[in-house]
Amino acid sequence: MDTFLKRTIRRHELRRLVPLADTTIYTLEKNGQFPKRFYLTERCVVWDLAEVEAWIESKRASTQLDKAPCGPDVRHRKQRPVKGRQS
């Protein structure tokens, strides 16, 4: 049996690592897109640090794969041309 200790983090530490609103974190958690919290006591909620770090790394990796711009190329629009850039 493994006897290593898992590091857990409380909400204030989680907010430093993941700069999202509490409601966004709750929604992601509810949809299975974020590590689940668990209770140490009735009033003490924590997250597994390794799971949170793995989630951050997965987001970083998926962002690096998606290099396509998120919107249309403004340089090709007919109205309001971009100054200094000619296509």
Jmol script that loads the backbone (N, CA, C; Angstrom):
load data "model"
ATOM      1  N   MET A   1       0.840  -1.180   0.000  1.00  0.00           N
ATOM      2  CA  MET A   1       0.000   0.000   0.000  1.00  0.00           C
ATOM      3  C   MET A   1       0.884   1.243   0.000  1.00  0.00           C
ATOM      4  N   ASP A   2       0.548   2.210  -0.861  1.00  0.00           N
ATOM      5  CA  ASP A   2       1.304   3.460  -0.908  1.00  0.00           C
ATOM      6  C   ASP A   2       1.023   4.295   0.330  1.00  0.00           C
ATOM      7  N   THR A   3       2.083   4.853   0.887  1.00  0.00           N
ATOM      8  CA  THR A   3       1.912   5.677   2.081  1.00  0.00           C
ATOM      9  C   THR A   3       2.294   7.126   1.830  1.00  0.00           C
ATOM     10  N   PHE A   4       2.431   7.502   0.531  1.00  0.00           N
ATOM     11  CA  PHE A   4       2.797   8.888   0.261  1.00  0.00           C
ATOM     12  C   PHE A   4       1.617   9.801   0.577  1.00  0.00           C
ATOM     13  N   LEU A   5       1.940  11.031   0.937  1.00  0.00           N
ATOM     14  CA  LEU A   5       0.905  12.002   1.279  1.00  0.00           C
ATOM     15  C   LEU A   5       0.540  12.825   0.055  1.00  0.00           C
ATOM     16  N   LYS A   6      -0.735  12.958  -0.189  1.00  0.00           N
ATOM     17  CA  LYS A   6      -1.197  13.822  -1.268  1.00  0.00           C
ATOM     18  C   LYS A   6      -1.397  15.216  -0.703  1.00  0.00           C
ATOM     19  N   ARG A   7      -0.930  16.194  -1.439  1.00  0.00           N
ATOM     20  CA  ARG A   7      -1.089  17.583  -1.013  1.00  0.00           C
ATOM     21  C   ARG A   7      -2.453  18.067  -1.461  1.00  0.00           C
ATOM     22  N   THR A   8      -3.165  18.689  -0.555  1.00  0.00           N
ATOM     23  CA  THR A   8      -4.459  19.274  -0.877  1.00  0.00           C
ATOM     24  C   THR A   8      -4.371  20.784  -0.741  1.00  0.00           C
ATOM     25  N   ILE A   9      -5.258  21.466  -1.443  1.00  0.00           N
ATOM     26  CA  ILE A   9      -5.289  22.925  -1.371  1.00  0.00           C
ATOM     27  C   ILE A   9      -6.707  23.386  -1.067  1.00  0.00           C
ATOM     28  N   ARG A  10      -6.783  24.490  -0.351  1.00  0.00           N
ATOM     29  CA  ARG A  10      -8.077  25.086  -0.041  1.00  0.00           C
ATOM     30  C   ARG A  10      -8.423  26.118  -1.099  1.00  0.00           C
ATOM     31  N   ARG A  11      -9.603  26.691  -0.980  1.00  0.00           N
ATOM     32  CA  ARG A  11     -10.127  27.594  -2.001  1.00  0.00           C
ATOM     33  C   ARG A  11      -9.202  28.770  -2.295  1.00  0.00           C
ATOM     34  N   HIS A  12      -8.626  29.409  -1.276  1.00  0.00           N
ATOM     35  CA  HIS A  12      -7.776  30.584  -1.532  1.00  0.00           C
ATOM     36  C   HIS A  12      -6.526  30.207  -2.329  1.00  0.00           C
ATOM     37  N   GLU A  13      -5.984  29.015  -2.098  1.00  0.00           N
ATOM     38  CA  GLU A  13      -4.830  28.558  -2.885  1.00  0.00           C
ATOM     39  C   GLU A  13      -5.258  28.191  -4.305  1.00  0.00           C
ATOM     40  N   LEU A  14      -6.429  27.581  -4.421  1.00  0.00           N
ATOM     41  CA  LEU A  14      -6.951  27.227  -5.740  1.00  0.00           C
ATOM     42  C   LEU A  14      -7.148  28.479  -6.583  1.00  0.00           C
ATOM     43  N   ARG A  15      -7.676  29.534  -5.976  1.00  0.00           N
ATOM     44  CA  ARG A  15      -7.926  30.778  -6.716  1.00  0.00           C
ATOM     45  C   ARG A  15      -6.627  31.414  -7.186  1.00  0.00           C
ATOM     46  N   ARG A  16      -5.517  31.196  -6.473  1.00  0.00           N
ATOM     47  CA  ARG A  16      -4.214  31.703  -6.924  1.00  0.00           C
ATOM     48  C   ARG A  16      -3.711  30.922  -8.141  1.00  0.00           C
ATOM     49  N   LEU A  17      -3.984  29.626  -8.157  1.00  0.00           N
ATOM     50  CA  LEU A  17      -3.537  28.782  -9.269  1.00  0.00           C
ATOM     51  C   LEU A  17      -4.440  28.902 -10.495  1.00  0.00           C
ATOM     52  N   VAL A  18      -5.742  28.995 -10.240  1.00  0.00           N
ATOM     53  CA  VAL A  18      -6.731  29.025 -11.322  1.00  0.00           C
ATOM     54  C   VAL A  18      -7.538  30.316 -11.189  1.00  0.00           C
ATOM     55  N   PRO A  19      -7.231  31.322 -12.000  1.00  0.00           N
ATOM     56  CA  PRO A  19      -7.899  32.618 -11.850  1.00  0.00           C
ATOM     57  C   PRO A  19      -9.288  32.650 -12.488  1.00  0.00           C
ATOM     58  N   LEU A  20     -10.160  31.778 -12.026  1.00  0.00           N
ATOM     59  CA  LEU A  20     -11.542  31.745 -12.494  1.00  0.00           C
ATOM     60  C   LEU A  20     -12.464  32.059 -11.328  1.00  0.00           C
ATOM     61  N   ALA A  21     -13.651  32.536 -11.638  1.00  0.00           N
ATOM     62  CA  ALA A  21     -14.644  32.826 -10.604  1.00  0.00           C
ATOM     63  C   ALA A  21     -15.123  31.525  -9.959  1.00  0.00           C
ATOM     64  N   ASP A  22     -15.592  31.631  -8.723  1.00  0.00           N
ATOM     65  CA  ASP A  22     -16.102  30.459  -8.013  1.00  0.00           C
ATOM     66  C   ASP A  22     -17.226  29.780  -8.789  1.00  0.00           C
ATOM     67  N   THR A  23     -18.118  30.583  -9.383  1.00  0.00           N
ATOM     68  CA  THR A  23     -19.232  29.994 -10.129  1.00  0.00           C
ATOM     69  C   THR A  23     -18.744  29.244 -11.366  1.00  0.00           C
ATOM     70  N   THR A  24     -17.708  29.749 -12.018  1.00  0.00           N
ATOM     71  CA  THR A  24     -17.146  29.064 -13.187  1.00  0.00           C
ATOM     72  C   THR A  24     -16.517  27.741 -12.771  1.00  0.00           C
ATOM     73  N   ILE A  25     -15.769  27.762 -11.685  1.00  0.00           N
ATOM     74  CA  ILE A  25     -15.153  26.529 -11.175  1.00  0.00           C
ATOM     75  C   ILE A  25     -16.238  25.520 -10.806  1.00  0.00           C
ATOM     76  N   TYR A  26     -17.291  25.988 -10.134  1.00  0.00           N
ATOM     77  CA  TYR A  26     -18.389  25.106  -9.738  1.00  0.00           C
ATOM     78  C   TYR A  26     -19.061  24.486 -10.963  1.00  0.00           C
ATOM     79  N   THR A  27     -19.305  25.303 -11.994  1.00  0.00           N
ATOM     80  CA  THR A  27     -19.944  24.810 -13.215  1.00  0.00           C
ATOM     81  C   THR A  27     -19.065  23.788 -13.924  1.00  0.00           C
ATOM     82  N   LEU A  28     -17.769  24.077 -14.033  1.00  0.00           N
ATOM     83  CA  LEU A  28     -16.844  23.125 -14.659  1.00  0.00           C
ATOM     84  C   LEU A  28     -16.800  21.816 -13.876  1.00  0.00           C
ATOM     85  N   GLU A  29     -16.788  21.932 -12.557  1.00  0.00           N
ATOM     86  CA  GLU A  29     -16.777  20.752 -11.687  1.00  0.00           C
ATOM     87  C   GLU A  29     -18.034  19.911 -11.898  1.00  0.00           C
ATOM     88  N   LYS A  30     -19.163  20.590 -11.929  1.00  0.00           N
ATOM     89  CA  LYS A  30     -20.452  19.927 -12.090  1.00  0.00           C
ATOM     90  C   LYS A  30     -20.537  19.190 -13.427  1.00  0.00           C
ATOM     91  N   ASN A  31     -19.911  19.764 -14.464  1.00  0.00           N
ATOM     92  CA  ASN A  31     -19.915  19.155 -15.795  1.00  0.00           C
ATOM     93  C   ASN A  31     -18.795  18.139 -15.992  1.00  0.00           C
ATOM     94  N   GLY A  32     -17.997  17.897 -14.960  1.00  0.00           N
ATOM     95  CA  GLY A  32     -16.912  16.927 -15.047  1.00  0.00           C
ATOM     96  C   GLY A  32     -15.696  17.432 -15.800  1.00  0.00           C
ATOM     97  N   GLN A  33     -15.547  18.754 -15.913  1.00  0.00           N
ATOM     98  CA  GLN A  33     -14.435  19.349 -16.654  1.00  0.00           C
ATOM     99  C   GLN A  33     -13.376  19.947 -15.741  1.00  0.00           C
ATOM    100  N   PHE A  34     -13.506  19.744 -14.447  1.00  0.00           N
ATOM    101  CA  PHE A  34     -12.561  20.274 -13.466  1.00  0.00           C
ATOM    102  C   PHE A  34     -12.471  19.269 -12.331  1.00  0.00           C
ATOM    103  N   PRO A  35     -11.316  19.151 -11.666  1.00  0.00           N
ATOM    104  CA  PRO A  35     -11.185  18.205 -10.548  1.00  0.00           C
ATOM    105  C   PRO A  35     -12.238  18.449  -9.459  1.00  0.00           C
ATOM    106  N   LYS A  36     -12.764  17.373  -8.927  1.00  0.00           N
ATOM    107  CA  LYS A  36     -13.800  17.456  -7.894  1.00  0.00           C
ATOM    108  C   LYS A  36     -13.203  17.839  -6.546  1.00  0.00           C
ATOM    109  N   ARG A  37     -13.934  18.647  -5.826  1.00  0.00           N
ATOM    110  CA  ARG A  37     -13.569  18.987  -4.445  1.00  0.00           C
ATOM    111  C   ARG A  37     -14.010  17.851  -3.530  1.00  0.00           C
ATOM    112  N   PHE A  38     -13.445  17.815  -2.354  1.00  0.00           N
ATOM    113  CA  PHE A  38     -13.926  16.871  -1.350  1.00  0.00           C
ATOM    114  C   PHE A  38     -13.784  17.504   0.021  1.00  0.00           C
ATOM    115  N   TYR A  39     -14.496  16.956   0.978  1.00  0.00           N
ATOM    116  CA  TYR A  39     -14.543  17.521   2.324  1.00  0.00           C
ATOM    117  C   TYR A  39     -13.584  16.791   3.252  1.00  0.00           C
ATOM    118  N   LEU A  40     -12.755  17.575   3.947  1.00  0.00           N
ATOM    119  CA  LEU A  40     -11.933  17.008   5.018  1.00  0.00           C
ATOM    120  C   LEU A  40     -12.743  16.959   6.304  1.00  0.00           C
ATOM    121  N   THR A  41     -13.512  18.006   6.525  1.00  0.00           N
ATOM    122  CA  THR A  41     -14.442  18.079   7.651  1.00  0.00           C
ATOM    123  C   THR A  41     -15.755  18.630   7.105  1.00  0.00           C
ATOM    124  N   GLU A  42     -16.715  18.871   7.986  1.00  0.00           N
ATOM    125  CA  GLU A  42     -17.998  19.424   7.547  1.00  0.00           C
ATOM    126  C   GLU A  42     -17.847  20.748   6.817  1.00  0.00           C
ATOM    127  N   ARG A  43     -16.878  21.555   7.247  1.00  0.00           N
ATOM    128  CA  ARG A  43     -16.749  22.903   6.709  1.00  0.00           C
ATOM    129  C   ARG A  43     -15.466  23.158   5.937  1.00  0.00           C
ATOM    130  N   CYS A  44     -14.628  22.163   5.781  1.00  0.00           N
ATOM    131  CA  CYS A  44     -13.339  22.343   5.108  1.00  0.00           C
ATOM    132  C   CYS A  44     -13.337  21.604   3.769  1.00  0.00           C
ATOM    133  N   VAL A  45     -13.401  22.394   2.685  1.00  0.00           N
ATOM    134  CA  VAL A  45     -13.412  21.847   1.330  1.00  0.00           C
ATOM    135  C   VAL A  45     -12.020  21.995   0.735  1.00  0.00           C
ATOM    136  N   VAL A  46     -11.519  20.926   0.087  1.00  0.00           N
ATOM    137  CA  VAL A  46     -10.181  20.957  -0.512  1.00  0.00           C
ATOM    138  C   VAL A  46     -10.208  20.297  -1.889  1.00  0.00           C
ATOM    139  N   TRP A  47      -9.153  20.564  -2.652  1.00  0.00           N
ATOM    140  CA  TRP A  47      -8.923  19.932  -3.951  1.00  0.00           C
ATOM    141  C   TRP A  47      -7.562  19.256  -3.901  1.00  0.00           C
ATOM    142  N   ASP A  48      -7.402  18.195  -4.656  1.00  0.00           N
ATOM    143  CA  ASP A  48      -6.121  17.502  -4.766  1.00  0.00           C
ATOM    144  C   ASP A  48      -5.218  18.338  -5.675  1.00  0.00           C
ATOM    145  N   LEU A  49      -4.081  18.780  -5.153  1.00  0.00           N
ATOM    146  CA  LEU A  49      -3.172  19.646  -5.904  1.00  0.00           C
ATOM    147  C   LEU A  49      -2.695  18.978  -7.189  1.00  0.00           C
ATOM    148  N   ALA A  50      -2.375  17.700  -7.142  1.00  0.00           N
ATOM    149  CA  ALA A  50      -1.894  16.993  -8.336  1.00  0.00           C
ATOM    150  C   ALA A  50      -2.954  16.987  -9.436  1.00  0.00           C
ATOM    151  N   GLU A  51      -4.225  16.817  -9.065  1.00  0.00           N
ATOM    152  CA  GLU A  51      -5.304  16.829 -10.055  1.00  0.00           C
ATOM    153  C   GLU A  51      -5.469  18.213 -10.670  1.00  0.00           C
ATOM    154  N   VAL A  52      -5.369  19.251  -9.847  1.00  0.00           N
ATOM    155  CA  VAL A  52      -5.496  20.623 -10.349  1.00  0.00           C
ATOM    156  C   VAL A  52      -4.334  20.946 -11.285  1.00  0.00           C
ATOM    157  N   GLU A  53      -3.122  20.569 -10.900  1.00  0.00           N
ATOM    158  CA  GLU A  53      -1.957  20.822 -11.757  1.00  0.00           C
ATOM    159  C   GLU A  53      -2.069  20.053 -13.073  1.00  0.00           C
ATOM    160  N   ALA A  54      -2.580  18.827 -13.024  1.00  0.00           N
ATOM    161  CA  ALA A  54      -2.776  18.042 -14.251  1.00  0.00           C
ATOM    162  C   ALA A  54      -3.820  18.710 -15.146  1.00  0.00           C
ATOM    163  N   TRP A  55      -4.875  19.272 -14.545  1.00  0.00           N
ATOM    164  CA  TRP A  55      -5.902  19.982 -15.314  1.00  0.00           C
ATOM    165  C   TRP A  55      -5.294  21.206 -16.000  1.00  0.00           C
ATOM    166  N   ILE A  56      -4.459  21.956 -15.279  1.00  0.00           N
ATOM    167  CA  ILE A  56      -3.806  23.135 -15.856  1.00  0.00           C
ATOM    168  C   ILE A  56      -2.917  22.716 -17.022  1.00  0.00           C
ATOM    169  N   GLU A  57      -2.147  21.651 -16.849  1.00  0.00           N
ATOM    170  CA  GLU A  57      -1.274  21.169 -17.923  1.00  0.00           C
ATOM    171  C   GLU A  57      -2.075  20.714 -19.140  1.00  0.00           C
ATOM    172  N   SER A  58      -3.215  20.064 -18.901  1.00  0.00           N
ATOM    173  CA  SER A  58      -4.043  19.626 -20.035  1.00  0.00           C
ATOM    174  C   SER A  58      -4.597  20.822 -20.792  1.00  0.00           C
ATOM    175  N   LYS A  59      -4.949  21.880 -20.076  1.00  0.00           N
ATOM    176  CA  LYS A  59      -5.420  23.107 -20.732  1.00  0.00           C
ATOM    177  C   LYS A  59      -4.290  23.748 -21.527  1.00  0.00           C
ATOM    178  N   ARG A  60      -3.106  23.761 -20.960  1.00  0.00           N
ATOM    179  CA  ARG A  60      -1.952  24.332 -21.659  1.00  0.00           C
ATOM    180  C   ARG A  60      -1.658  23.533 -22.933  1.00  0.00           C
ATOM    181  N   ALA A  61      -1.686  22.221 -22.844  1.00  0.00           N
ATOM    182  CA  ALA A  61      -1.401  21.374 -24.002  1.00  0.00           C
ATOM    183  C   ALA A  61      -2.460  21.541 -25.085  1.00  0.00           C
ATOM    184  N   SER A  62      -3.729  21.619 -24.695  1.00  0.00           N
ATOM    185  CA  SER A  62      -4.785  21.770 -25.701  1.00  0.00           C
ATOM    186  C   SER A  62      -4.727  23.141 -26.354  1.00  0.00           C
ATOM    187  N   THR A  63      -4.279  24.155 -25.638  1.00  0.00           N
ATOM    188  CA  THR A  63      -4.136  25.490 -26.208  1.00  0.00           C
ATOM    189  C   THR A  63      -3.010  25.512 -27.225  1.00  0.00           C
ATOM    190  N   GLN A  64      -1.932  24.809 -26.953  1.00  0.00           N
ATOM    191  CA  GLN A  64      -0.801  24.775 -27.875  1.00  0.00           C
ATOM    192  C   GLN A  64      -1.161  24.032 -29.153  1.00  0.00           C
ATOM    193  N   LEU A  65      -2.092  23.087 -29.083  1.00  0.00           N
ATOM    194  CA  LEU A  65      -2.515  22.360 -30.271  1.00  0.00           C
ATOM    195  C   LEU A  65      -3.426  23.210 -31.149  1.00  0.00           C
ATOM    196  N   ASP A  66      -4.201  24.077 -30.527  1.00  0.00           N
ATOM    197  CA  ASP A  66      -5.148  24.921 -31.253  1.00  0.00           C
ATOM    198  C   ASP A  66      -4.504  26.260 -31.574  1.00  0.00           C
ATOM    199  N   LYS A  67      -3.742  26.308 -32.636  1.00  0.00           N
ATOM    200  CA  LYS A  67      -3.061  27.545 -33.018  1.00  0.00           C
ATOM    201  C   LYS A  67      -3.920  28.423 -33.922  1.00  0.00           C
ATOM    202  N   ALA A  68      -5.069  27.936 -34.371  1.00  0.00           N
ATOM    203  CA  ALA A  68      -5.924  28.715 -35.258  1.00  0.00           C
ATOM    204  C   ALA A  68      -6.509  29.911 -34.506  1.00  0.00           C
ATOM    205  N   PRO A  69      -6.633  31.055 -35.167  1.00  0.00           N
ATOM    206  CA  PRO A  69      -7.220  32.217 -34.508  1.00  0.00           C
ATOM    207  C   PRO A  69      -8.683  31.953 -34.158  1.00  0.00           C
ATOM    208  N   CYS A  70      -9.162  32.607 -33.127  1.00  0.00           N
ATOM    209  CA  CYS A  70     -10.511  32.340 -32.647  1.00  0.00           C
ATOM    210  C   CYS A  70     -11.576  33.138 -33.393  1.00  0.00           C
ATOM    211  N   GLY A  71     -11.204  34.042 -34.268  1.00  0.00           N
ATOM    212  CA  GLY A  71     -12.185  34.832 -34.998  1.00  0.00           C
ATOM    213  C   GLY A  71     -11.777  35.008 -36.446  1.00  0.00           C
ATOM    214  N   PRO A  72     -12.583  35.749 -37.195  1.00  0.00           N
ATOM    215  CA  PRO A  72     -12.239  35.972 -38.598  1.00  0.00           C
ATOM    216  C   PRO A  72     -11.018  36.876 -38.731  1.00  0.00           C
ATOM    217  N   ASP A  73     -10.335  36.773 -39.853  1.00  0.00           N
ATOM    218  CA  ASP A  73      -9.164  37.606 -40.117  1.00  0.00           C
ATOM    219  C   ASP A  73      -9.644  39.009 -40.481  1.00  0.00           C
ATOM    220  N   VAL A  74      -9.407  39.969 -39.592  1.00  0.00           N
ATOM    221  CA  VAL A  74      -9.908  41.332 -39.801  1.00  0.00           C
ATOM    222  C   VAL A  74      -9.221  42.029 -40.964  1.00  0.00           C
ATOM    223  N   ARG A  75      -8.110  41.522 -41.404  1.00  0.00           N
ATOM    224  CA  ARG A  75      -7.402  42.147 -42.522  1.00  0.00           C
ATOM    225  C   ARG A  75      -8.144  41.975 -43.841  1.00  0.00           C
ATOM    226  N   HIS A  76      -9.083  41.035 -43.903  1.00  0.00           N
ATOM    227  CA  HIS A  76      -9.803  40.763 -45.142  1.00  0.00           C
ATOM    228  C   HIS A  76     -11.192  41.383 -45.175  1.00  0.00           C
ATOM    229  N   ARG A  77     -11.566  42.128 -44.154  1.00  0.00           N
ATOM    230  CA  ARG A  77     -12.905  42.707 -44.163  1.00  0.00           C
ATOM    231  C   ARG A  77     -12.975  43.916 -45.092  1.00  0.00           C
ATOM    232  N   LYS A  78     -14.163  44.164 -45.633  1.00  0.00           N
ATOM    233  CA  LYS A  78     -14.368  45.259 -46.582  1.00  0.00           C
ATOM    234  C   LYS A  78     -14.563  46.590 -45.849  1.00  0.00           C
ATOM    235  N   GLN A  79     -15.270  46.580 -44.742  1.00  0.00           N
ATOM    236  CA  GLN A  79     -15.544  47.788 -43.965  1.00  0.00           C
ATOM    237  C   GLN A  79     -14.479  47.972 -42.891  1.00  0.00           C
ATOM    238  N   ARG A  80     -14.197  49.223 -42.526  1.00  0.00           N
ATOM    239  CA  ARG A  80     -13.242  49.563 -41.468  1.00  0.00           C
ATOM    240  C   ARG A  80     -11.918  48.818 -41.629  1.00  0.00           C
ATOM    241  N   PRO A  81     -11.153  49.102 -42.658  1.00  0.00           N
ATOM    242  CA  PRO A  81      -9.867  48.413 -42.842  1.00  0.00           C
ATOM    243  C   PRO A  81      -8.901  48.682 -41.691  1.00  0.00           C
ATOM    244  N   VAL A  82      -8.021  47.758 -41.455  1.00  0.00           N
ATOM    245  CA  VAL A  82      -7.032  47.874 -40.392  1.00  0.00           C
ATOM    246  C   VAL A  82      -5.917  48.793 -40.875  1.00  0.00           C
ATOM    247  N   LYS A  83      -5.616  49.831 -40.087  1.00  0.00           N
ATOM    248  CA  LYS A  83      -4.576  50.785 -40.478  1.00  0.00           C
ATOM    249  C   LYS A  83      -3.202  50.132 -40.444  1.00  0.00           C
ATOM    250  N   GLY A  84      -2.399  50.479 -41.442  1.00  0.00           N
ATOM    251  CA  GLY A  84      -1.016  50.020 -41.451  1.00  0.00           C
ATOM    252  C   GLY A  84      -0.812  48.614 -41.970  1.00  0.00           C
ATOM    253  N   ARG A  85      -1.886  47.921 -42.251  1.00  0.00           N
ATOM    254  CA  ARG A  85      -1.758  46.545 -42.754  1.00  0.00           C
ATOM    255  C   ARG A  85      -2.544  46.416 -44.046  1.00  0.00           C
ATOM    256  N   GLN A  86      -1.880  46.109 -45.079  1.00  0.00           N
ATOM    257  CA  GLN A  86      -2.525  45.875 -46.370  1.00  0.00           C
ATOM    258  C   GLN A  86      -2.362  44.411 -46.729  1.00  0.00           C
ATOM    259  N   SER A  87      -3.434  43.795 -47.186  1.00  0.00           N
ATOM    260  CA  SER A  87      -3.324  42.379 -47.564  1.00  0.00           C
ATOM    261  C   SER A  87      -3.226  42.207 -49.048  1.00  0.00           C
TER     262      SER A  87
END
end "model"
wireframe off; spacefill off
backbone 0.3
color backbone group
